[in-house]
Every structure is written in C-alpha cells, then in structure tokens.
Amino acid sequence: MKFPIDRFDSLKTPFYYYDLELLRRTIAEAARCADDPRFHIHYALKANANPLVLAPIREAGWGIDCVSGNEVKAAVENGFAPASIVFAGVGKSDDEINYALSAGIGCFNVESLPELEVISALASARGVTATVALRVNPNIDAHTHRYITTGLNENKFGIDLRHLDEVVDRALALPAIALSGLHFHIGSQLTDMEPYRMLCLKINELQEHFAGRGITFDSINVGGGLGIDYNDPDAHPVPDFKAYFDIFRDNLKLGDSQQLHFELGRSVVAQCGSLISRVLYVKHGVEKQFAIIDAGMSDLLRPALYGAHHKIENISNPELPVETYDVVGPICESSDVFGTDEHLPRLQRGSLVALRSAGAYGETMASRYNLRDLPGSVV
Ligand SMILES: *Cc1c(COP(=O)(O)O)cnc(C)c1O
C-alpha cells in the first residue's frame, strides 16, 4: 500500500488511516460474488463504525448487522434503512429492545427463550409485531481463536439444538412475534471454508427436520466470519469472496422464495485500514532493542486481547538497513506489545510506522485506558 507520507507528517499520531478506494473495490468485489437476487449482505457495524467508512457501504445498498442499541442508532443516523437492520446479541436490554422496536428494525436475531418472551411482551405493549430469527448454536468448530469461535455448545451464543424445537414452537405461538427464520454465526477470522460447508449441511438437515413438522422459514442468515490475510495484506488486499459465496451457493438448499442473509464485518473493512504511529524512543535493553511507539493497546487492542499480529512497516524509511526490534506501546501493561523480534528498516525517533490490516476491530475497540486520547482518523 502507498501511504501519503507528506500529508501524515503534520498530523497528530496515532491515527487510523483508511484507503477508501480499496474499501470501494472490496465492496464491489463482494457484491459481484454475491450477485444473486436471494442474497442480502448486512455489514457488521461493530467491525468499524466510522461514518467515513460507513458511507460507501450505505451507497452500495447493503443492510446492517448490529449487536447493541447504540449500534442500531448509529446505523439509523448514518442513513441505513431501518428495515435493513438486523439486531443480534445475547444480552439485549429492555431499553435496547424498545428502541429497536420504535426504530422499526427488520429483524431481531434472538439468542434465548427468555429473550424471546421479553421481546414479545415489549412488542405487545407497543401494539407492534417483532420480526425475529432464532440464532442457533449449530455446534460447529470454526477452527479459529477460542475467543472468536462462537458456534460450539460451550459458547454462550445462540439456542442449542436440543432446545430449538421448543423455542420455534414458542415463537410460532407468541402473539407479537413473527418468526422469519434461523440465524447462525459460527466465528470470526475463518480462512478455511470447510466449517462453512459443515454449516450448510447442518442447515439443510434442520430445514428438512422442520419441513417434516410442516414448518418452513422465509429466511436463513449465515452470519459472517470470513477471514483476511494479516501476514501479507498487499498480496491479498481483497478477500476471496468468490470461494466464500460459492460455498453457500453450492451447498445450501434454499427453498422457493427463501432469502439468504450474510453479515460480513472484518472481510469488508480490515484491509483498508492501518494504524499510523510514530516512534517515540528506541531503547537498548540487555538482549533486545525496543521501538516504543505512541500507539498502544488502547488504540489497537487485538494483539493484547487475542495475541493477534498486525504487519508492521517503517513507512518513513523503507530503504534503511534492517534491524531487529520488539515494537511496543506506551501503556502500563506487559501485553502492550505489537511485535517481538520484528525485522524492520532502521527506526529512529520520529519514524512513522503503519500497523496494517487494522480497519476491523481497531478503532471500534479503542478505549481511554490510562486516560489516553482516542486515536484520530483520516481517509
Ligand atoms: C461480529 C459478528 C459478525 C461479523 O463477524 P466478522 O467476523 O467481522 O465477519 C456477524 N454476525 C454477528 C452476529 C456478529 O456478532
């Protein structure tokens, strides 16, 4: 990626830099591969809620996937049609449910029987009907980091298969509930397509089971989770959307007029973003050389939270001879480390570094820990 270094020099670091041209290219490629009248993409807002990033997504006509009331609000404020909003989450509060009902969102992705009862009661009280999909925990191993796998029995998400019949029956019986279908989301940063194929087979099985009981669904929602290449972002700036959508096209049996919904987050926005930071100090330790940068885990939490690694580049002096550094942030936590034994062109005080592939779960996870300022953003 080419960075506008001259422009960066006068800016306060750290900040997120978004390449909107790459974002538009990514959106266009996803739309091309999902070109089927039955397919609908809802962008997962929690990956990145920056209005400048949301604009091209809205222009593409996509819907939104939310996991909090404030996300529903942000989607509405950023011009997304309420009917295109789906709302998941294991712990929706009454206030959040009431807000979503008043906004007229398209669908609640319901994760438990007690939640279903509460949505029905709150919708009844307002004299409206809530459209819901039941989030099913299909007990499929996504083979990803244990903090981002969501579709196993041991995870807190969704309704387990043993209770599904009972919850479907209840949804069909409740007065203020319109059951539209089943929802799944098995995990994040999936680079192997096999778990998605397993998911398709499981959904086929479930649909057959319910058809046998005379129950059919208007929609199926398969969630998100498509991974990206963190190691070599320039080799794979756009994820393999064709392989992803083809898995569902080839393996999922959709009924007549049945709609298929997707919730893509990371795969849409990760590669267009980088966290730009400045080297504060180069410190020589006993056996190590530390590059202390002005970005920390408060700006980009993924390394500290998941042990994730973002490719680090010296964008000021890529021509200098390579040295070895531990690249660390300024925060008072030993986990505030972005890379150990990184081979980078020589760094000095003031050098700009880019932490690549930071467009997803970067800015939205930023905090004010240590009372630091929130990172800025530039496009
Ligand atoms: C986070 C989330 C997504 C998006 O996941 P990605 O891995 O970013 O594609 C989709 N659906 C639900 C319910 C989520 O919680």
The ligand as an SDF file (V2000), in Angstrom:
LIG
                    3D

 15 15  0  0  0  0  0  0  0  0999 V2000
  -19.3340   -9.9240   14.7980 C   0  0  0  0  0  0  0  0  0  0  0  0
  -20.4720  -10.5300   14.1120 C   0  0  0  0  0  0  0  0  0  0  0  0
  -20.4750  -10.6440   12.7250 C   0  0  0  0  0  0  0  0  0  0  0  0
  -19.3080  -10.2240   11.8530 C   0  0  0  0  0  0  0  0  0  0  0  0
  -18.2070  -11.0460   12.0210 O   0  0  0  0  0  0  0  0  0  0  0  0
  -16.9140  -10.8520   11.0880 P   0  0  0  0  0  0  0  0  0  0  0  0
  -16.0120  -11.9220   11.5520 O   0  0  0  0  0  0  0  0  0  0  0  0
  -16.3690   -9.4890   11.3550 O   0  0  0  0  0  0  0  0  0  0  0  0
  -17.3510  -11.0250    9.6690 O   0  0  0  0  0  0  0  0  0  0  0  0
  -21.5950  -11.1730   12.1290 C   0  0  0  0  0  0  0  0  0  0  0  0
  -22.6670  -11.5720   12.8560 N   0  0  0  0  0  0  0  0  0  0  0  0
  -22.6890  -11.4840   14.2020 C   0  0  0  0  0  0  0  0  0  0  0  0
  -23.8920  -11.9230   14.9400 C   0  0  0  0  0  0  0  0  0  0  0  0
  -21.5950  -10.9650   14.8750 C   0  0  0  0  0  0  0  0  0  0  0  0
  -21.6210  -10.8930   16.2080 O   0  0  0  0  0  0  0  0  0  0  0  0
  1  2  1  0
  2  3  1  0
  2 14  2  0
  3  4  1  0
  3 10  2  0
  4  5  1  0
  5  6  1  0
  6  7  2  0
  6  8  1  0
  6  9  1  0
 10 11  1  0
 11 12  2  0
 12 13  1  0
 12 14  1  0
 14 15  1  0
M  END
$$$$
